[in-house]
Amino acid sequence: MTPCSSRSLYPAQTATIQNWPAKNVGDALDYSLYLAPFCCDRGESVIRLTVDVQDGTGLTVLWSALGPDMATIGLQGGNVGQQAITITLETSTGRRYVRIVQITVLPDSGSIDGVRASLAPPDGAETQPAALMLDDGRLLTL
């Protein structure tokens, strides 16, 4: 899977809250954060990604993946309104960055309300929490 460039952020150098594009409740979409602004030393890389979503958001993190130049997560659901996701990045030199990214969740307007789609994770992605993988590579969601 190639991350969608229209849902990717080049983060600010300072710890400001940034926004991903809005999603509808029924959407299962990937969102990315470019890692270059977090690597300061030659050869430094991001080695760990942690994604935290508070219970009240209604969002489900289907998976997270850490690539050489971006962190990408698969999101589904959400309560209508502005929701926050906390992303923690750790680098090979011991730096630790915590960034909050907000996403606006819009109501669905068709017959798809309540449908739980499945967005297959890319190779090597870590599912959060551990999930059951179907034979065709999709995650089992309830």
CORVENVEN-V849343 format. One record per residue. N is the residue number from 1. SS is DSSP state (A for helix, B for strand, O for the rest). PSI is psi in whole degrees, 0 to 359 (NA if undefined). NEAR is the number of other ideal C-beta (glycine too) atoms within 12 Angstrom. Layout:
BEGIN
<<N;SS;PSI;NEAR> <N;SS;PSI;NEAR>>
END
This chain:
BEGIN
<<1;O;133;21> <2;O;125;15> <3;O;145;30> <4;O;121;22> <5;A;334;15> <6;A;349;15> <7;A;37;26> <8;B;142;27> <9;B;140;34> <10;B;104;16> <11;O;152;30> <12;O;153;18> <13;O;332;14> <14;O;165;10> <15;O;62;19> <16;O;154;14> <17;O;128;21> <18;B;168;25> <19;B;136;23> <20;B;160;36> <21;B;154;24> <22;B;156;23> <23;B;157;39> <24;B;158;25> <25;O;316;33> <26;O;355;26> <27;O;142;33> <28;B;104;31> <29;B;158;33> <30;B;143;35> <31;B;140;43> <32;B;157;34> <33;B;121;39> <34;B;140;27> <35;O;343;35> <36;A;319;22> <37;A;345;26> <38;A;349;36> <39;O;116;25> <40;O;327;18> <41;O;153;12> <42;O;128;8> <43;O;357;10> <44;O;144;21> <45;O;160;25> <46;B;125;34> <47;B;347;22> <48;B;138;22> <49;B;128;36> <50;B;132;24> <51;B;124;37> <52;B;129;22> <53;B;123;33> <54;O;151;16> <55;A;320;10> <56;A;352;13> <57;A;334;30> <58;O;357;23> <59;B;146;38> <60;B;126;35> <61;B;111;41> <62;B;321;39> <63;B;165;37> <64;B;146;36> <65;B;138;34> <66;B;114;33> <67;O;182;26> <68;O;332;16> <69;O;358;20> <70;B;154;34> <71;B;134;43> <72;B;140;40> <73;B;149;44> <74;B;123;41> <75;B;146;41> <76;B;152;36> <77;B;213;34> <78;O;147;35> <79;O;143;22> <80;O;133;22> <81;B;190;19> <82;B;126;22> <83;B;150;33> <84;B;142;27> <85;B;133;39> <86;B;125;25> <87;B;126;42> <88;B;128;26> <89;B;136;35> <90;B;137;23> <91;B;167;25> <92;O;343;20> <93;O;5;18> <94;O;1;14> <95;O;149;21> <96;B;126;19> <97;B;134;30> <98;B;122;21> <99;B;139;34> <100;B;129;28> <101;B;131;37> <102;B;151;27> <103;B;136;38> <104;B;126;23> <105;B;124;32> <106;B;152;19> <107;O;150;19> <108;O;153;19> <109;O;12;11> <110;O;204;11> <111;O;6;8> <112;O;0;16> <113;O;132;15> <114;O;353;12> <115;O;134;17> <116;O;103;20> <117;O;168;24> <118;O;126;25> <119;O;113;34> <120;O;136;25> <121;O;154;31> <122;O;165;25> <123;O;134;13> <124;O;1;15> <125;O;151;29> <126;B;125;25> <127;O;143;28> <128;O;115;26> <129;O;180;16> <130;O;133;12> <131;O;165;26> <132;O;131;14> <133;B;128;18> <134;O;163;13> <135;O;330;9> <136;O;9;9> <137;O;356;19> <138;O;155;22> <139;B;141;30> <140;O;119;17> <141;O;152;24> <142;O;NA;11>>
END
